[in-house]
Amino acid sequence: MVVGKVEPGSEVRYAGRSLRVTSYGTVVFGVGRDAEGTLTVDVRHADGSKEQSRIAVTARDWPIERVDGVPPATVDPPPAIAERIRREQARVAAVRDRDDARTDFTQAFQRPVEGRTSGRFGRQRIYNGKPGTPHSGWDIAAATGTPVRAPAAGVVTFADPDLYLTGGTLVLDHGHGISSNFLHLSRIDVKVGDRVEQGATIAAVGATGRATGPHLHWGMNWFDVRIDPQLVLERTR
């Protein structure tokens, strides 16, 4: 998650998208796992002058993680289940298109739960010996029922206790396309449309969906771009 400052009243474009600019000149965008080389951000100032910022991306190493003992039907699902998964993932993807003017993303994010890291963002995963997609979030091992707290304020845009792959699933929108998702929940304590403040209990850790044990999967997005929650935590202001 990249937070930048421009002159108020500027127009900013990145990756083919016009970015929201706050009244005090803050913008935010996400850089995905596989981005490389130099990124360009185009700024048109209020006086009509133009500027282009160039940002070099440092490559990261992505180790392989092997996850065994996963229910076989979640790794290689039959056609009917595969269609269910497609529909459910489309529902979640749809709420990530939201682009509110709220600036909850400007808070210093906090951990939603304490516990041991059991899976890191971006690592290539092999489920029961079969290659899967790279891991899209941060897994934190904790006992079933452990409260999950909002890492920053936001509005609940998705809540479903029983998705096939991700089990209890919750999405919290932080504004400007930034959102958090919480997966494998045993309980959801909020509903769509609720406004929650940072630190509020929103759910409980579980092992629902494709999970081999109780943990919280915390993922973050800028629209459809997946970003690393652990890097977001490094931002202190």
TIFIPA-870831 format. One line per field, with one value per residue: residue number from 1; residue in three letters; chain; z negated, x negated, y of N, C-alpha, C in turn. Coordinates in Angstrom, 1 decimal, m for minus. Atoms other than C-alpha are relative to their C-alpha. Layout:
BEGIN
i	c(NUM; ...)
aa	c(ALA; ...)
ch	c(A; ...)
n_zz	c(Z; ...)
n_xx	c(X; ...)
n_yy	c(Y; ...)
ca_zz	c(Z; ...)
ca_xx	c(X; ...)
ca_yy	c(Y; ...)
c_zz	c(Z; ...)
c_xx	c(X; ...)
c_yy	c(Y; ...)
//
This chain:
BEGIN
i	c(1; 2; 3; 4; 5; 6; 7; 8; 9; 10; 11; 12; 13; 14; 15; 16; 17; 18; 19; 20; 21; 22; 23; 24; 25; 26; 27; 28; 29; 30; 31; 32; 33; 34; 35; 36; 37; 38; 39; 40; 41; 42; 43; 44; 45; 46; 47; 48; 49; 50; 51; 52; 53; 54; 55; 56; 57; 58; 59; 60; 61; 62; 63; 64; 65; 66; 67; 68; 69; 70; 71; 72; 73; 74; 75; 76; 77; 78; 79; 80; 81; 82; 83; 84; 85; 86; 87; 88; 89; 90; 91; 92; 93; 94; 95; 96; 97; 98; 99; 100; 101; 102; 103; 104; 105; 106; 107; 108; 109; 110; 111; 112; 113; 114; 115; 116; 117; 118; 119; 120; 121; 122; 123; 124; 125; 126; 127; 128; 129; 130; 131; 132; 133; 134; 135; 136; 137; 138; 139; 140; 141; 142; 143; 144; 145; 146; 147; 148; 149; 150; 151; 152; 153; 154; 155; 156; 157; 158; 159; 160; 161; 162; 163; 164; 165; 166; 167; 168; 169; 170; 171; 172; 173; 174; 175; 176; 177; 178; 179; 180; 181; 182; 183; 184; 185; 186; 187; 188; 189; 190; 191; 192; 193; 194; 195; 196; 197; 198; 199; 200; 201; 202; 203; 204; 205; 206; 207; 208; 209; 210; 211; 212; 213; 214; 215; 216; 217; 218; 219; 220; 221; 222; 223; 224; 225; 226; 227; 228; 229; 230; 231; 232; 233; 234; 235; 236; 237)
aa	c(MET; VAL; VAL; GLY; LYS; VAL; GLU; PRO; GLY; SER; GLU; VAL; ARG; TYR; ALA; GLY; ARG; SER; LEU; ARG; VAL; THR; SER; TYR; GLY; THR; VAL; VAL; PHE; GLY; VAL; GLY; ARG; ASP; ALA; GLU; GLY; THR; LEU; THR; VAL; ASP; VAL; ARG; HIS; ALA; ASP; GLY; SER; LYS; GLU; GLN; SER; ARG; ILE; ALA; VAL; THR; ALA; ARG; ASP; TRP; PRO; ILE; GLU; ARG; VAL; ASP; GLY; VAL; PRO; PRO; ALA; THR; VAL; ASP; PRO; PRO; PRO; ALA; ILE; ALA; GLU; ARG; ILE; ARG; ARG; GLU; GLN; ALA; ARG; VAL; ALA; ALA; VAL; ARG; ASP; ARG; ASP; ASP; ALA; ARG; THR; ASP; PHE; THR; GLN; ALA; PHE; GLN; ARG; PRO; VAL; GLU; GLY; ARG; THR; SER; GLY; ARG; PHE; GLY; ARG; GLN; ARG; ILE; TYR; ASN; GLY; LYS; PRO; GLY; THR; PRO; HIS; SER; GLY; TRP; ASP; ILE; ALA; ALA; ALA; THR; GLY; THR; PRO; VAL; ARG; ALA; PRO; ALA; ALA; GLY; VAL; VAL; THR; PHE; ALA; ASP; PRO; ASP; LEU; TYR; LEU; THR; GLY; GLY; THR; LEU; VAL; LEU; ASP; HIS; GLY; HIS; GLY; ILE; SER; SER; ASN; PHE; LEU; HIS; LEU; SER; ARG; ILE; ASP; VAL; LYS; VAL; GLY; ASP; ARG; VAL; GLU; GLN; GLY; ALA; THR; ILE; ALA; ALA; VAL; GLY; ALA; THR; GLY; ARG; ALA; THR; GLY; PRO; HIS; LEU; HIS; TRP; GLY; MET; ASN; TRP; PHE; ASP; VAL; ARG; ILE; ASP; PRO; GLN; LEU; VAL; LEU; GLU; ARG; THR; ARG)
ch	c(A; A; A; A; A; A; A; A; A; A; A; A; A; A; A; A; A; A; A; A; A; A; A; A; A; A; A; A; A; A; A; A; A; A; A; A; A; A; A; A; A; A; A; A; A; A; A; A; A; A; A; A; A; A; A; A; A; A; A; A; A; A; A; A; A; A; A; A; A; A; A; A; A; A; A; A; A; A; A; A; A; A; A; A; A; A; A; A; A; A; A; A; A; A; A; A; A; A; A; A; A; A; A; A; A; A; A; A; A; A; A; A; A; A; A; A; A; A; A; A; A; A; A; A; A; A; A; A; A; A; A; A; A; A; A; A; A; A; A; A; A; A; A; A; A; A; A; A; A; A; A; A; A; A; A; A; A; A; A; A; A; A; A; A; A; A; A; A; A; A; A; A; A; A; A; A; A; A; A; A; A; A; A; A; A; A; A; A; A; A; A; A; A; A; A; A; A; A; A; A; A; A; A; A; A; A; A; A; A; A; A; A; A; A; A; A; A; A; A; A; A; A; A; A; A; A; A; A; A; A; A; A; A; A; A; A; A)
n_zz	c(0.0; m0.2; 0.4; m0.5; 0.2; m1.1; 0.3; m0.1; m1.3; m1.1; m0.5; 0.1; m0.6; 0.1; m0.5; m0.8; 0.9; 0.7; 1.5; 0.8; 0.7; 1.1; 0.0; 0.5; m0.9; 0.2; m0.9; 0.4; m1.1; 0.4; m0.9; 0.1; 0.2; m1.2; m0.7; m0.1; m0.8; 0.5; m0.1; m0.3; 0.5; m0.8; 0.8; m0.6; 1.1; m0.2; m1.0; m1.4; m0.2; 0.1; 0.6; 0.1; 1.0; m0.4; 1.2; m0.2; 0.8; 0.4; m0.1; 1.2; m0.1; 0.4; 0.3; m0.2; 1.2; m0.3; 1.0; m0.1; 0.8; m0.4; m0.6; m1.4; m0.8; 0.0; m0.9; m1.3; 0.2; m1.2; m0.8; 0.7; 1.1; m0.6; m0.4; 1.3; 0.4; m0.9; 0.3; 1.3; m0.2; m0.7; 0.9; 0.8; m0.9; m0.3; 1.0; 0.0; m0.9; 0.7; 0.0; 0.9; 0.3; 1.4; 0.1; 1.1; m0.3; 0.5; 1.3; 0.1; 0.1; 1.1; m0.2; 0.4; 1.0; 0.3; m0.2; m0.8; m1.4; m0.6; m1.4; m0.4; m1.3; m1.2; m0.2; m0.8; 0.9; m0.6; 0.9; m0.1; m1.1; m1.2; 0.1; 0.1; m0.2; 1.1; 1.2; m0.2; 1.3; 1.2; 0.9; 1.4; 0.7; 1.3; 0.4; m0.5; 0.9; 0.4; m0.7; m1.1; 0.2; m1.2; 0.0; m0.2; m0.1; m1.3; m0.1; m0.4; m1.3; m0.3; 1.1; m0.3; 0.9; m0.5; m1.3; m0.1; 0.3; 1.0; 1.2; 0.4; m0.8; 0.3; m0.7; 0.7; m1.0; 0.6; m0.9; m1.1; m0.6; 0.9; 0.8; 0.7; 0.1; 1.1; m0.5; 0.8; 1.3; 0.6; 0.4; m0.5; 1.0; m0.6; m1.2; m1.1; 0.3; 1.3; 0.2; 1.2; 0.4; 0.2; 1.3; 0.3; m0.3; m1.2; m0.3; 0.8; m0.7; m0.1; m0.9; m1.0; m1.4; m0.3; 1.1; 0.7; 1.5; 0.3; m0.2; m0.7; m1.2; m0.2; m1.3; m0.3; m1.5; m0.6; m1.0; m0.3; 0.2; 1.4; 0.6; 1.2; 1.3; 0.9; m0.4; 0.4; 1.4; 0.2; m0.1; 1.4; m0.1)
n_xx	c(m0.8; 0.9; m0.7; 0.8; m0.5; 0.1; m0.7; m1.5; m0.5; 0.7; m0.6; 1.1; m0.3; 1.0; m0.5; m1.2; m1.1; 0.0; 0.0; m0.6; 0.9; m0.7; 0.0; 1.3; 1.0; 0.5; m0.5; 0.5; m0.2; 0.7; 1.0; m0.3; 1.1; 0.9; 0.4; 1.4; 0.5; m0.3; m1.4; m0.2; m1.2; m0.1; m0.6; m0.3; m0.2; m1.2; 0.4; 0.1; 1.3; 0.0; 1.2; 0.0; 0.9; 0.5; 0.2; 0.7; m0.5; 1.0; m0.5; 0.0; 0.1; m1.3; 0.3; m1.1; m0.6; m0.7; m1.1; m0.6; m1.1; m1.2; m1.0; 0.3; m1.0; 0.3; 1.1; m0.4; m1.5; m0.8; m0.6; m1.0; 0.6; 0.8; m0.9; m0.4; 1.2; 0.1; m1.0; 0.4; 1.2; m0.5; m0.7; 1.0; 0.7; m0.9; 0.0; 1.3; m0.1; m0.5; 1.0; m0.5; 0.9; 0.5; 1.4; 0.4; 1.3; 1.1; 0.4; 1.1; m0.7; 0.4; m0.2; m1.4; 0.1; 1.4; 0.3; 1.2; m0.1; 0.0; 0.1; 0.3; m0.5; 0.8; 0.7; m0.6; m0.5; m0.2; m1.0; 0.0; 0.9; m0.5; 0.3; m1.2; 0.3; 0.8; m0.7; m0.4; m0.1; 0.8; m0.6; 0.5; m0.6; m0.7; m1.0; m1.3; m0.7; 0.7; m0.6; 0.7; m0.3; 0.2; 1.4; m0.3; m1.4; m0.5; m1.3; m0.1; m0.6; m0.3; 0.0; m0.7; 0.6; 0.2; 0.5; 0.6; 1.5; 0.5; m0.9; m0.5; 0.8; m0.4; 0.7; m0.1; 0.5; 0.6; m0.1; 0.9; 0.3; 0.8; m0.9; 0.5; m0.8; 0.3; m0.5; 0.0; m0.5; m1.0; m1.1; 0.0; m0.7; m0.5; m0.7; 0.3; m0.4; 0.4; 1.3; 0.8; 1.2; 1.2; 0.0; m1.2; m0.1; m0.8; m0.2; 0.8; 0.9; m0.5; 0.7; m1.0; 0.5; 1.2; 0.9; 0.5; 0.0; m0.6; 0.8; m0.7; 0.6; m0.3; 0.4; m0.3; m0.1; m0.3; m0.9; 0.3; 1.4; 0.3; 1.2; 0.5; m0.4; 1.1; 0.6; m0.8; 0.2; 1.3; m0.3; m0.4; m0.8)
n_yy	c(m1.2; m1.2; m1.2; m1.1; m1.4; m0.9; m1.3; 0.1; m0.5; 0.7; 1.2; 1.0; 1.2; 1.1; 1.3; m0.2; m0.3; m1.3; 0.1; m1.0; m0.8; m0.6; m1.5; m0.4; 0.5; 1.3; 1.0; 1.3; 1.1; 1.3; 0.6; 1.4; 0.9; 0.3; m1.2; m0.1; m1.1; m1.3; m0.4; m1.4; m0.7; m1.3; m1.0; m1.3; m1.0; m0.8; m1.1; 0.5; 0.6; 1.4; 0.6; 1.5; 0.6; 1.3; 0.8; 1.3; 1.1; 1.0; 1.3; 0.8; 1.4; 0.7; 1.5; 0.9; 0.5; 1.2; 0.2; 1.3; 0.3; m0.8; 0.9; 0.1; m0.7; m1.5; m0.2; 0.4; 0.2; 0.4; m1.2; m0.7; m0.8; m1.1; m1.1; m0.8; m0.8; m1.2; m1.0; m0.6; m0.9; m1.2; m0.9; m0.8; m0.9; m1.2; m1.0; m0.6; m1.1; m1.2; m1.1; m1.0; m1.1; 0.2; 0.0; 0.8; 0.6; m0.8; 0.4; 1.0; 1.3; 0.9; 1.5; 0.4; 1.1; 0.4; 1.5; 0.4; m0.1; 1.3; m0.1; m1.4; m0.5; 0.2; 1.3; 1.0; 1.1; 1.3; 0.6; 1.5; 0.3; m0.6; m1.4; m0.9; m1.4; m0.6; m0.3; m1.4; m0.7; 0.4; 0.9; m0.1; 1.2; m0.4; 1.0; m0.3; m0.9; m1.2; m1.2; m0.7; m1.4; m0.8; m0.6; m1.4; m0.3; 0.2; 0.4; 1.4; 0.1; 1.4; 0.9; 1.2; 1.0; 1.4; 0.1; 1.3; 0.0; m0.9; 0.2; m1.2; m1.0; m1.4; m1.0; m1.3; m1.0; m1.1; m1.1; m0.2; 1.3; 0.8; 0.9; 1.2; 1.2; 0.9; 1.3; 1.2; m0.5; 0.9; m0.9; m1.4; m0.9; m1.2; 0.3; m0.9; m1.4; m0.5; m0.8; 0.4; m0.8; 0.8; 0.7; 0.6; 1.5; 0.2; 1.4; 0.9; 1.0; 1.4; 0.8; 0.3; 0.0; 0.7; m0.3; 1.2; m0.2; m1.3; m1.2; m1.1; m0.5; m1.5; m0.5; m1.4; m0.4; m1.3; 0.5; 1.4; 0.2; 0.6; m0.6; 0.7; m0.6; m0.3; m1.3; m1.1; m0.2; m0.8; m1.4; m0.4; m1.2)
ca_zz	c(0.0; 1.2; m0.4; 1.4; 1.2; 4.0; 4.1; 3.3; 6.4; 8.5; 10.7; 10.3; 12.5; 11.9; 13.7; 15.9; 13.0; 11.7; 8.0; 5.5; 4.0; 0.5; m0.2; m1.8; 1.1; 0.0; 2.5; 2.1; 4.5; 4.3; 5.8; 6.5; 5.8; 9.3; 10.1; 11.3; 12.9; 12.6; 11.9; 13.2; 11.5; 13.6; 11.8; 13.3; 10.9; 10.3; 12.4; 15.4; 15.1; 15.4; 13.5; 13.6; 10.6; 11.2; 8.5; 8.6; 7.4; 5.5; 6.3; 3.4; 2.9; 2.8; 1.1; 1.7; m1.0; m1.1; m2.8; m3.3; m4.8; m3.0; m2.1; 1.4; 2.7; 1.9; 4.0; 7.0; 6.7; 9.0; 11.6; 9.4; 6.5; 8.9; 10.2; 6.6; 5.9; 9.0; 8.0; 4.4; 5.5; 7.9; 5.1; 3.0; 6.0; 6.7; 3.3; 3.9; 6.7; 4.1; 4.1; 1.1; 0.2; m3.4; m4.6; m7.2; m5.4; m6.7; m10.2; m11.4; m11.0; m14.0; m14.1; m14.1; m16.3; m18.2; m17.4; m15.5; m11.8; m9.9; m6.4; m4.7; m1.8; 1.7; 1.2; 3.8; 2.2; 3.0; 1.6; 1.1; 3.7; 6.3; 7.1; 6.2; 6.5; 4.4; 0.9; 0.9; m2.8; m6.2; m8.3; m12.0; m14.1; m17.1; m19.0; m17.6; m19.1; m19.6; m18.9; m15.6; m15.9; m13.1; m12.1; m11.1; m10.9; m8.0; m6.7; m6.3; m2.7; m2.8; m5.4; m4.8; m7.3; m4.8; m1.6; m0.2; m0.2; m2.7; m5.2; m7.3; m5.2; m6.0; m4.0; m5.7; m3.3; m4.4; m1.6; 1.7; 2.8; m0.2; m1.9; m4.4; m4.2; m7.0; m6.2; m7.9; m10.7; m13.2; m14.0; m12.4; m14.8; m12.3; m9.2; m5.8; m6.2; m9.7; m10.5; m12.8; m14.6; m14.9; m17.6; m17.6; m17.7; m14.3; m14.3; m15.8; m14.6; m13.2; m10.8; m8.3; m4.5; m3.2; m6.5; m8.3; m11.7; m13.4; m12.2; m10.8; m7.2; m6.9; m3.3; m1.9; 1.5; 3.5; 5.7; 7.4; 6.5; 3.5; 1.1; m1.9; m5.3; m7.1; m5.0; m5.8; m9.5; m9.1; m8.3; m11.6; m10.4)
ca_xx	c(0.0; m1.6; m0.3; m1.4; m0.9; m0.1; 1.2; 4.9; 6.9; 4.5; 5.6; 3.6; 3.5; 1.8; 2.2; 4.9; 7.1; 7.9; 7.1; 9.2; 7.4; 8.4; 9.1; 5.6; 3.8; 3.5; 3.7; 3.3; 2.7; 1.5; m1.5; m0.9; m3.1; m4.5; m5.1; m8.6; m10.7; m9.6; m6.0; m4.8; m2.3; m1.0; 0.0; 1.8; 1.6; 4.5; 2.6; 2.6; m1.1; m2.0; m4.5; m5.4; m6.7; m8.7; m8.9; m11.4; m10.1; m12.5; m12.0; m11.1; m11.9; m8.9; m9.7; m7.5; m5.1; m3.8; m0.4; 0.6; 3.7; 6.1; 9.5; 9.0; 12.3; 11.0; 7.9; 9.4; 13.2; 15.7; 17.5; 20.5; 18.3; 15.9; 18.9; 20.0; 16.4; 16.5; 19.8; 18.6; 15.3; 17.2; 19.4; 16.3; 14.5; 17.6; 17.4; 13.7; 14.8; 16.1; 14.4; 15.6; 14.2; 13.7; 10.1; 9.9; 6.9; 4.8; 4.9; 1.8; 3.1; 3.0; 2.8; 6.4; 5.2; 2.1; 0.5; m2.2; m2.7; m1.7; m1.7; m3.1; m1.8; m3.0; m4.5; m3.8; m1.6; m1.5; 1.7; 1.4; m1.4; 0.6; m0.6; 2.0; 2.1; m0.3; 0.8; 2.9; 2.6; 1.1; 2.0; 1.9; 2.4; 4.8; 7.3; 10.8; 13.0; 10.2; 11.6; 10.7; 10.5; 10.7; 7.1; 8.5; 11.9; 14.2; 17.5; 18.5; 19.2; 19.4; 20.2; 21.0; 20.4; 20.1; 18.1; 16.6; 12.9; 12.7; 15.5; 16.6; 15.6; 15.7; 14.7; 14.0; 13.7; 11.3; 12.0; 10.3; 10.3; 8.4; 10.1; 9.3; 10.6; 10.8; 11.2; 11.9; 13.9; 15.9; 18.2; 19.1; 20.2; 21.1; 23.3; 23.1; 23.4; 22.1; 19.5; 16.8; 14.0; 10.4; 10.1; 13.7; 14.4; 15.8; 15.5; 13.7; 10.9; 11.9; 10.9; 13.8; 13.4; 10.0; 8.0; 5.9; 6.2; 7.6; 6.1; 7.0; 6.2; 6.0; 5.8; 5.7; 6.6; 6.4; 9.4; 8.3; 4.7; 3.6; 1.2; m0.8; 0.8; m2.5; m4.0; m1.0; m1.6; m5.1; m3.5; m3.2; m1.5)
ca_yy	c(0.0; 3.3; 6.5; 9.7; 13.5; 15.9; 19.5; 19.6; 19.9; 17.7; 14.9; 11.7; 8.6; 5.2; 1.9; 3.3; 4.4; 7.9; 8.1; 9.8; 12.8; 14.0; 17.7; 17.8; 16.0; 12.4; 9.5; 5.8; 2.8; m0.8; m2.5; m6.2; m9.2; m9.6; m5.9; m5.2; m2.5; 1.1; 2.3; 5.7; 8.0; 10.9; 14.1; 17.1; 20.0; 22.4; 25.1; 22.7; 21.7; 18.1; 15.9; 12.2; 10.4; 7.2; 4.5; 1.6; m1.7; m4.0; m7.6; m10.0; m13.6; m15.9; m19.3; m22.3; m23.4; m27.0; m27.5; m31.1; m32.6; m30.3; m31.9; m33.2; m31.7; m28.2; m28.8; m30.5; m29.9; m31.6; m29.4; m28.5; m27.4; m25.5; m23.5; m22.7; m21.5; m19.3; m17.7; m17.1; m15.6; m13.3; m12.0; m11.1; m9.6; m7.3; m5.6; m4.8; m2.4; 0.0; 3.4; 5.4; 8.8; 7.6; 7.9; 5.1; 3.7; 6.6; 5.1; 3.2; m0.4; m2.8; m6.6; m8.1; m11.0; m12.1; m15.4; m17.2; m16.5; m19.7; m18.4; m15.3; m13.2; m14.1; m17.5; m20.1; m22.8; m26.5; m28.1; m31.9; m31.9; m29.9; m26.3; m23.6; m19.9; m17.7; m17.1; m13.9; m12.9; m13.4; m16.4; m16.0; m19.2; m18.7; m20.8; m21.1; m18.4; m15.9; m12.4; m10.8; m7.0; m4.4; m3.4; 0.0; 1.6; 0.8; m0.4; m4.0; m4.8; m8.6; m11.2; m14.8; m17.7; m20.5; m20.0; m23.2; m22.4; m19.6; m20.6; m17.7; m14.6; m10.9; m7.9; m4.5; m1.5; 1.3; 3.7; 4.7; 1.0; m0.3; m3.3; m6.1; m9.6; m12.1; m15.8; m19.2; m17.4; m19.5; m16.5; m13.2; m10.4; m7.7; m7.4; m5.7; m1.9; m1.7; 1.0; m0.3; 1.5; 0.4; m2.3; m3.3; m7.1; m8.1; m11.9; m14.9; m17.2; m20.6; m23.3; m23.2; m23.7; m24.9; m24.9; m27.5; m25.9; m22.8; m19.5; m16.1; m15.3; m11.5; m10.3; m6.8; m5.3; m2.1; m2.9; m6.2; m5.8; m8.0; m6.3; m7.5; m6.8; m7.1; m4.3; m2.2; m2.7; m1.1; 2.2; 4.1; 7.3)
c_zz	c(0.0; m0.3; 0.5; m0.3; 1.3; m0.4; 0.1; 1.3; 1.2; 0.5; 0.1; 0.7; m0.2; 0.5; 0.7; m0.8; m0.6; m1.5; m0.6; m0.7; m1.2; 0.1; m0.5; 0.8; m0.2; 1.0; m0.5; 1.2; m0.5; 1.1; m0.2; m0.1; 1.1; 0.7; 0.0; 0.8; m0.6; 0.3; 0.3; m0.6; 0.6; m0.9; 0.9; m1.1; 0.3; 1.0; 1.4; 0.3; m0.3; m0.6; 0.0; m1.0; 0.4; m1.3; 0.3; m0.9; m0.3; 0.0; m1.4; 0.3; m0.5; m0.2; 0.3; m1.3; 0.4; m1.1; 0.3; m0.9; 0.3; 0.6; 1.5; 0.9; 0.1; 0.9; 1.4; 0.0; 1.3; 0.6; m0.8; m1.1; 0.6; 0.4; m1.3; m0.4; 0.9; m0.4; m1.3; 0.2; 0.8; m0.9; m0.8; 0.9; 0.3; m1.1; 0.0; 1.0; m0.7; m0.1; m0.8; m0.2; m1.4; 0.0; m1.2; 0.3; m0.5; m1.5; 0.0; m0.4; m1.2; 0.3; m0.4; m1.1; m0.3; 0.2; 0.9; 1.5; 0.6; 1.5; 0.4; 1.4; 1.1; 0.3; 0.9; m0.9; 0.8; m1.0; 0.3; 1.3; 1.3; m0.1; 0.0; 0.3; m1.2; m1.1; 0.0; m1.3; m1.0; m0.9; m1.4; m0.8; m1.4; m0.2; 0.6; m1.1; m0.5; 0.7; 1.1; m0.1; 1.3; m0.1; 0.2; 0.2; 1.4; 0.0; 0.5; 1.3; 0.4; m1.2; 0.3; m0.8; 0.7; 1.5; 0.1; m0.4; m1.2; m1.3; m0.4; 0.5; m0.3; 0.7; m0.7; 1.0; m0.8; 0.8; 1.1; 0.6; m0.9; m0.9; m0.7; 0.1; m1.1; 0.3; m1.1; m1.4; m0.6; m0.4; 0.7; m0.8; 0.6; 1.3; 1.0; m0.3; m1.3; 0.1; m1.2; m0.2; m0.2; m1.4; m0.4; 0.4; 1.1; 0.3; m1.0; 0.9; 0.1; 1.0; 1.1; 1.4; 0.1; m1.1; m0.6; m1.5; m0.2; 0.2; 0.7; 1.3; 0.2; 1.3; 0.2; 1.5; 0.2; 1.2; 0.2; m0.2; m1.5; m0.5; m1.3; m1.3; m0.9; 0.4; m0.4; m1.5; m0.3; 0.1; m1.3; 0.0; 1.4)
c_xx	c(m0.9; 0.9; m0.9; 0.7; m0.2; 0.7; 1.5; 0.5; m0.6; 0.8; m1.2; 0.5; m1.1; 0.7; 1.3; 1.2; m0.2; 0.1; 0.8; m1.1; 0.8; m0.1; m1.4; m1.1; m0.5; 0.6; m0.6; 0.2; m0.8; m0.9; 0.1; m1.3; m1.0; m0.4; m1.5; m0.4; 0.4; 1.5; 0.0; 1.3; 0.1; 0.9; 0.3; 0.4; 1.2; m0.3; m0.1; m1.4; 0.0; m1.3; 0.2; m1.0; m0.3; m0.4; m0.6; 0.5; m1.1; 0.6; m0.1; m0.2; 1.2; m0.3; 1.3; 0.5; 0.8; 1.0; 0.6; 1.2; 1.2; 1.1; m0.1; 1.1; m0.2; m1.2; 0.3; 1.5; 0.7; 0.7; 1.0; m0.6; m0.9; 0.9; 0.5; m1.2; m0.1; 1.0; m0.3; m1.1; 0.5; 0.7; m1.0; m0.7; 0.9; m0.1; m1.3; 0.0; 0.4; m1.1; 0.6; m1.0; m0.5; m1.5; m0.5; m1.3; m1.2; m0.4; m1.3; 0.7; m0.6; 0.3; 1.5; 0.0; m1.4; m0.2; m1.2; 0.3; m0.1; 0.0; m0.2; 0.6; m1.0; m0.7; 0.8; 0.4; 0.2; 0.9; 0.0; m0.8; 0.4; m0.2; 1.3; m0.5; m0.8; 0.9; 0.4; 0.1; m1.0; 0.8; m0.5; 0.7; 0.5; 1.1; 1.4; 0.8; m0.7; 0.6; m0.8; 0.5; m0.4; m1.4; 0.1; 1.5; 0.5; 1.5; 0.1; 0.8; 0.4; m0.1; 0.8; m0.7; m0.4; m0.4; m0.9; m1.4; m0.4; 0.9; 0.6; m0.8; 0.6; m0.9; 0.3; m0.6; m0.5; 0.0; m1.1; m0.5; m0.8; 1.0; m0.8; 1.0; m0.5; 0.7; m0.1; 0.6; 1.0; 1.3; m0.2; 0.9; 0.6; 0.8; m0.3; 0.6; m0.4; m1.3; m0.7; m1.2; m1.2; 0.0; 1.3; 0.0; 1.0; 0.3; m0.9; m0.7; 0.7; m0.9; 1.0; m0.6; m1.3; m1.0; m0.4; 0.0; 0.5; m1.1; 0.8; m0.9; 0.4; m0.7; 0.3; 0.0; 0.0; 0.8; m0.3; m1.4; m0.2; m1.3; m0.3; 0.4; m1.2; m0.8; 0.8; m0.2; m1.3; 0.2; 0.6; 0.8; 0.4)
c_yy	c(1.2; 1.2; 1.2; 1.3; 0.8; 1.3; m0.3; 0.5; m0.7; m1.1; m1.0; m1.3; m1.0; m1.2; 0.1; 0.4; 1.4; m0.2; 1.1; 0.9; 0.7; 1.5; 0.5; m0.7; m1.4; m1.0; m1.3; m1.0; m1.2; m0.4; m1.5; m0.8; m0.1; 1.3; 0.0; 1.2; 1.4; 0.3; 1.5; 0.5; 1.4; 1.0; 1.2; 0.9; 0.9; 1.2; m0.5; m0.6; m1.5; m0.5; m1.5; m0.5; m1.5; m0.7; m1.3; m1.0; m1.0; m1.4; m0.7; m1.4; m0.7; m1.5; m0.8; m0.5; m1.3; m0.2; m1.3; m0.2; 0.8; m0.9; 0.0; 0.7; 1.5; 0.3; m0.3; m0.3; m0.5; 1.2; 0.8; 0.9; 1.1; 1.1; 0.7; 0.9; 1.2; 1.0; 0.7; 1.0; 1.3; 1.0; 0.8; 1.0; 1.3; 1.0; 0.7; 1.2; 1.3; 1.1; 1.2; 1.1; m0.1; m0.2; m0.9; m0.7; 0.8; m0.3; m0.9; m1.3; m0.7; m1.4; m0.3; m1.0; m0.2; m1.4; m0.2; 0.1; m1.4; 0.0; 1.5; 0.3; m0.4; m1.3; m0.9; m1.2; m1.2; m0.7; m1.5; m0.4; 0.7; 1.6; 0.8; 1.4; 0.6; 0.4; 1.5; 0.8; m0.4; m0.9; 0.1; m1.1; 0.5; m1.0; 0.4; 0.8; 1.2; 1.2; 0.5; 1.5; 0.8; 0.6; 1.5; 0.1; m0.4; m0.4; m1.4; m0.1; m1.4; m0.8; m1.2; m1.1; m1.3; 0.1; m1.3; m0.1; 0.8; 0.0; 1.4; 1.2; 1.3; 0.9; 1.4; 1.0; 1.2; 1.3; 0.0; m1.3; m0.9; m0.8; m1.1; m1.1; m1.0; m1.3; m1.1; 0.3; m1.1; 0.8; 1.3; 0.9; 1.2; m0.4; 1.1; 1.4; 0.5; 0.8; m0.5; 0.8; m0.9; m0.7; m0.7; m1.5; m0.2; m1.5; m0.8; m1.0; m1.3; m0.8; m0.5; 0.1; m0.9; 0.4; m1.3; 0.2; 1.5; 1.1; 1.1; 0.3; 1.4; 0.4; 1.4; 0.2; 1.5; m0.4; m1.5; m0.3; m0.5; 0.7; m0.7; 0.7; 0.3; 1.2; 1.2; 0.3; 0.8; 1.5; 0.5; 1.3; 0.3)
//
